[in-house]
Structure formats: C-alpha cells, structure tokens
Amino acid sequence: MAITETGRPGPVRDEALTALAADLHGPLLRPHDDGYDPARRVWNGNVDRRPAAIARCLDAADVQRAVVFARDEGLLLSVRGGGHSAPGYGTNDGGLVIDLSLLKAVTVDADARTAQVGGGVLWRELDEATQRVGLATTGGTVSNTGVAGLTLGGGLGWLMGKHGLAVDNLLSAEVVTADGELHTVDAEREPDLFWALRGGGGNFGVVPSLRYRLHPVTEVLGGMVVHPLERAAEVLRFYRDFCPTLPDEAEAYCALLTDPQAGVPVIALLLGYNGPLDEGERVLRPAREFGPPLADLVAPMPYVARQSMLDEPNAVHGLHRYWRSAFTEQLDDGLIDAVTAAAAGSTSPLSAVIFFYVHGAATRVAPEDTAFAARRAQWDVDVIAQWTEAGESERHTDWLRSSWAAAEPHMDGSAYVNHLATDDAPEKVRASFGTNLDRLRLLKARHDPTNLFRLNPNIAPLTPQPRRSAD
C-alpha cells in the first residue's frame, strides 16, 4: 500500500503492479500467488507481515526496476537477502519486498583468492564453495545468515581476530541506489559510497553482488567446553580474564543456554583456533582445563563444521525471537550477576545469553577507515528470547525485558549494528554508528535524500546548512 500525500497508507495500484511484473525477469509474487506465504516469511517467526508484492529478482536490472517502482509509487520498501534480520527488516506490511534470494551465484578465483558472491547467498553456501579450495573469509557464527546483510552491518565472525571483519575483506560491491542507478564501487571507484557500505547497515542501497578477499583456512580447532549453570559466575570471571590473553588466531565466545541433549541449563565456552592445531591446543588449554568441565568437546574439525556449530537448535529458521544487545569493554561483577540470574530464570530452553569477544585484527582498523566504527577490544553481549509457539510470546518477551533491564546498566549505550532491535531507542541506534554518524548522514543525504531505505538501523539524511556570510 502506497503512502499518500496525507501520510496515511493507500492501496497499491493494480495496473502498476501488473506493469512491474511484466518488466521483471524474475516473478512478482502477490498475496494470491503460489509461493507468496513462504516468500514473505523471514528467519524470525515472530515477524508476521504481508507485503503487497515481493519482487524475486534474477539480476541487478530487476533490482533497479523494483527500486524505481517503490520510489515512484511511494511504497514502503524492504530488502531481503538471507532474511536473517532478527527485527524482520526483510519484510513489511503493505509495501514492496526486493527479494535477492534467487541471486545465488558464487564464483571463486583460487589463484587470486577472491570470491564473487550474489546478494542472496547464505554463509554456508559461500563456505562450501570456498572450502573446496581451502579458502574462507570472515562470515558470522551461524551458517544460515545472509552474506550481504551480515557484511553491510560489519560482519563479526570466527575469523575476525586473524582476518578482520567481513567489511575488512570486502573488495568491491554492486549497489543500486535510491535513484535506481547501478554502481560498482571499491576503494578507487566511488570510495565514499564504498566506505558507507562497509558498516552502514543497508542504508545506502540494494547490493546484488559482492566480491571478497579469501584466506587459507582448512582444518581448525573448535568446540564447546561445558559447565553446569551453578558455576556460571565463576566461569564468566575466568572468561573475562582469559579473553585479553588471546592471540589473533584464537576466538573465545561464551553462552548461557540449555544443553539440547541433556535438557539442563549450562554455561559453555565456545572456542576456536585458526592456525596450527598443536599451537591451538596450547593456547586453548587453560580454558579447557578450568573447572573441571562437564564436557570438553573441542577437537580438530572442518571449518564448515565450526561455522555451523550454533545452528541447531538455537538458530533454526522460523523460531519466534526477541532480543537485546549491547557492547561492553568490561564484564563487571554486576553484569555477571545479572546474566546469571537471567539464565536461571529463563522461560524457554531455546533462549540464551551470548558473549562474542571482538579483538585482534578487527580492532586494528582505524574507526574512520570504514563506516563500522566500533574498533576496540570489547564484548558484544546478546540476551535472546526464543520460543516455538506464538501464543507464548508475552511470557518470553517479559523475561527478556526484565533480564535486559538488570543487565543494561552495566554496558555501553551502543550495539553491533546487526544486533540492534526495532524498538531500541534512537539514541542507541545513533550511538552505534559512533564517530562516523555525521559523515554517514551526509552521504545518506547524497544517495538517499528521501530515506527510501529506512527499514534498517536507520541513518537519517543530514542536509548540510549553508554557511552564513559575515556582515
């Protein structure tokens, strides 16, 4: 449904949608069409929205036509890559969805160590292609995440200590801006727009294709070290002291969750090492010997196995979800007490509290070099409510809100852009872009002055004021 001059929604013109369908190479799905219901669903099952149409793009030209259509018709516009956005930005009520999920091409150049990747590719699909030649690039911690969306928000992952974030490995991208123009951007061609894409969170256009730098990655060390929840405070204090000792090659995350086999609440250290296995055994030994643990599941494994370690059961497509997230440079005792109490009172075995430690190469890029400004050693802390039945939403969201109220005072007022929630305060969204916000707002005004791309962690356009001449 289009936005009228009064600002109230009005119906999308049938003849306009018919014309768009005729112009597209891919299908345009409307509510009465087969395939519409699966296409409107996203990773978060708690998001149940009905767009007026879904443009399933087959190429960049389809993206251009759909962007121009949404702009000219005054439609609310969503962009869906992997559909993994927890707030459900990849769909909407009454507007248009640009669906990139059919853009699945992956071309790996093993000699150049690069990969050209379609905007609908998932990380497991990219990893499978690159691992055939013993290569990989930083790409999240859950394998069903979309490549494009994760990258545009920065891109934390299992390789970030050694190889930086996903944005640090992005060599170039195609992007369709709000005027419908297709740009190919890199460090030499339109460097300002390329800068903005690397952490701007989808504010600057639709990305049909991306090219990445790859690194040699074959067998890795990875797995969980599991402790009973009663020892959570002790484990978290150990974890707090252990993380700053890590070399670039090592990763250490932590999760308070329910053991899916035993059905009991536990705390687990999630460990990885990206280098020689014997060196990894030495580096990770203190975390494996602390305790003693209930179970030490750390072992050599294929990179793709570690990338999918958190997939089941907590990252399954379609679970109902609601979460909060923030950065912190300190794990003080108050935060440890708050998350331990939250885990003990959890209302769902699928809910969790997760700590991702950002360090190494990811922190040695200057904040102004990319739009992603959070370039310091810190933890990304996520309190996540997840459940299976829609009728249980109130109980689980109440748990999340009360848990977050106790934990939030111990953390910073900013978050990893990809983990912001739709109801986070505007001040928190702005703070999450850090010192780069003003430059981002000026570039937003240049490339998207009407804020067509606003279903995201939104950056409001900033129009520079003319200087007043002296009297």
C-alpha positions, -999 to 999 in steps of 0.1 A, spaced: 0 0 0 14 34 -11 19 64 12 -5 92 3 1 129 5 -15 129 39 10 103 51 -17 76 55 -13 43 36 -33 39 5 -38 9 -19 -11 0 -44 -24 4 -80 -31 -30 -96 -22 -17 -130 12 -5 -117 20 -39 -102 9 -56 -134 33 -34 -153 62 -41 -129 56 -79 -132 59 -76 -170 92 -57 -166 109 -81 -143 129 -112 -153 120 -128 -120 85 -134 -106 65 -108 -88 45 -125 -60 12 -111 -47 -9 -124 -19 -30 -147 -41 0 -163 -58 16 -197 -50 48 -192 -31 38 -159 -16 35 -172 20 70 -188 22 85 -158 5 70 -133 30 83 -153 60 117 -145 75 141 -161 99 123 -147 129 90 -165 132 76 -137 155 75 -114 124 43 -120 105 38 -93 78 21 -92 45 37 -71 18 16 -60 -12 42 -76 -35 75 -95 -35 99 -89 -64 121 -120 -66 149 -105 -86 170 -126 -110 196 -99 -118 207 -64 -110 184 -50 -136 154 -64 -117 167 -47 -86 169 -14 -105 133 -17 -118 120 -26 -83 138 3 -66 124 28 -91 89 13 -88 90 16 -50 102 52 -52 77 63 -78 48 46 -61 57 58 -26 59 23 -13 74 11 19 105 -9 8 122 -39 24 153 -56 11 156 -94 18 189 -111 13 192 -141 36 161 -130 56 181 -134 88 174 -99 102 160 -105 138 139 -74 136 124 -86 104 136 -58 82 134 -81 52 96 -79 50 68 -53 58 31 -47 58 16 -34 26 48 -24 8 73 -40 -17 99 -65 -8 130 -67 -30 139 -104 -26 175 -113 -35 172 -150 -25 175 -162 -61 209 -144 -66 229 -175 -56 260 -173 -79 293 -179 -62 325 -177 -83 358 -185 -66 391 -175 -80 415 -197 -61 446 -181 -76 436 -146 -68 420 -157 -35 387 -139 -42 351 -148 -45 323 -130 -63 290 -136 -44 253 -130 -52 233 -110 -28 211 -139 -19 239 -163 -9 240 -177 27 272 -181 45 270 -219 44 268 -217 6 298 -194 3 318 -215 28 310 -247 9 323 -231 -23 355 -216 -9 364 -246 12 366 -268 -19 399 -249 -25 409 -245 12 399 -208 15 374 -188 36 366 -153 47 351 -139 79 314 -147 79 294 -148 111 288 -175 136 256 -191 122 257 -207 88 221 -197 76 229 -160 79 228 -140 46 262 -129 33 251 -94 22 232 -83 52 258 -95 77 285 -77 57 267 -44 55 264 -42 93 301 -50 98 303 -88 100 317 -104 132 327 -140 128 350 -169 137 380 -155 117 378 -118 129 408 -119 152 431 -131 125 415 -117 93 393 -88 105 355 -83 100 336 -92 68 338 -55 58 376 -56 61 376 -84 34 350 -67 11 369 -57 -21 340 -43 -41 303 -44 -44 275 -36 -68 248 -14 -53 216 1 -66 209 34 -50 176 52 -45 177 68 -79 177 33 -95 213 36 -107 237 6 -105 271 14 -92 302 -8 -89 322 6 -60 356 -2 -44 385 17 -29 391 36 -62 356 38 -78 332 59 -57 352 54 -25 328 74 -3 299 51 -12 321 20 -7 331 34 27 295 38 37 285 2 26 311 -12 50 291 -8 82 262 14 71 236 -13 77 217 -13 44 210 24 44 226 32 10 210 8 -14 205 -28 -25 235 -49 -31 231 -76 -58 267 -87 -57 298 -86 -36 335 -95 -40 356 -107 -11 392 -114 -2 398 -150 8 423 -166 32 438 -201 35 416 -219 61 414 -257 63 411 -278 94 406 -258 125 402 -263 162 368 -257 176 340 -268 200 324 -262 234 336 -266 269 305 -271 291 300 -263 328 269 -265 350 250 -233 353 256 -232 390 292 -223 382 283 -196 357 297 -167 378 330 -185 383 332 -194 346 324 -159 335 351 -144 357 376 -168 342 364 -159 307 367 -122 315 404 -127 323 411 -152 296 399 -132 266 426 -104 267 453 -131 266 442 -144 232 464 -142 201 448 -132 168 443 -168 158 421 -177 188 384 -169 194 365 -174 226 328 -168 230 306 -178 259 269 -188 261 244 -195 289 219 -218 273 202 -252 277 220 -283 267 199 -297 239 208 -333 247 205 -333 285 178 -306 287 196 -288 316 208 -252 318 246 -249 313 273 -223 305 296 -231 276 329 -216 264 328 -216 226 364 -219 215 382 -218 181 417 -215 168 427 -206 132 462 -219 129 484 -249 136 465 -274 157 493 -280 182 496 -243 189 459 -241 192 459 -269 218 484 -249 238 466 -216 236 432 -230 245 444 -254 272 436 -230 301 400 -228 290 397 -265 286 413 -274 319 395 -248 340 369 -264 362 369 -293 356 341 -291 330 312 -314 325 324 -319 289 352 -308 266 341 -311 230 369 -291 215 386 -310 186 400 -306 151 372 -301 126 365 -288 92 359 -250 91 323 -255 79 316 -277 110 327 -249 133 307 -224 113 275 -244 118 282 -253 155 255 -230 168 229 -237 141 210 -264 160 187 -259 178 191 -222 186 194 -207 151 167 -227 133 148 -207 107 113 -198 119 117 -197 157 100 -169 174 126 -144 186 131 -112 206 164 -99 218 186 -71 231 222 -64 226 250 -40 236 287 -36 236 308 -35 267 345 -32 273 342 -46 309 325 -77 322 319 -63 357 305 -84 386 272 -67 383 268 -78 347 279 -113 355 253 -115 383 226 -101 361 231 -126 332 235 -155 356 201 -146 372 186 -142 337 197 -176 327 185 -192 359 150 -177 353 148 -184 316 113 -192 304 124 -212 273 150 -238 267 158 -221 234 167 -188 250 203 -178 256 228 -152 267 258 -150 244 291 -131 246 311 -125 214 347 -112 220 359 -87 194 397 -84 193 428 -87 171 428 -76 135 391 -64 138 403 -38 163 434 -26 145 415 -8 117 411 29 124 374 38 132 373 62 103 386 38 77 352 21 73 317 30 84 319 4 111 334 24 139 335 0 169 372 -8 166 382 -16 201 385 -48 222 351 -55 237 323 -79 240 290 -80 220 265 -92 246 232 -106 234 202 -116 256 180 -137 233 144 -149 239 134 -178 215 103 -200 215 82 -221 192 46 -212 200 31 -178 190 8 -178 220 37 -178 244 52 -145 232 42 -124 261 58 -146 287 91 -149 269 93 -112 259 86 -103 296 115 -124 306 137 -107 280 127 -72 291 132 -78 328 166 -96 322 178 -68 300 167 -41 325 190 -57 350 220 -62 326 218 -30 305 232 -5 332 265 -25 331 270 -20 293 277 8 268 249 27 251 258 13 217 255 -21 200 267 -41 170 245 -27 142 234 -62 131 221 -69 166 200 -37 171 163 -42 178 134 -24 162 125 -8 195 159 3 206 160 40 214 170 63 185 199 75 207 213 39 209 210 35 171 229 68 165 255 58 191 261 25 174 275 43 143 298 61 167 321 89 154 311 81 118 275 92 122 278 127 108 296 115 77 271 88 72 242 112 74 258 135 48 263 105 25 227 94 31 215 128 20 235 125 -12 225 89 -21 190 85 -4 177 120 5 141 108 10 152 78 31 137 52 8 160 27 25 147 32 60 138 -4 72 171 -9 88 191 5 117 183 39 102 205 68 94 185 100 89 198 121 60 216 152 70 215 182 46 244 205 53 234 240 62 249 268 40 274 290 58 262 324 68 283 352 54 297 377 79 280 411 80 
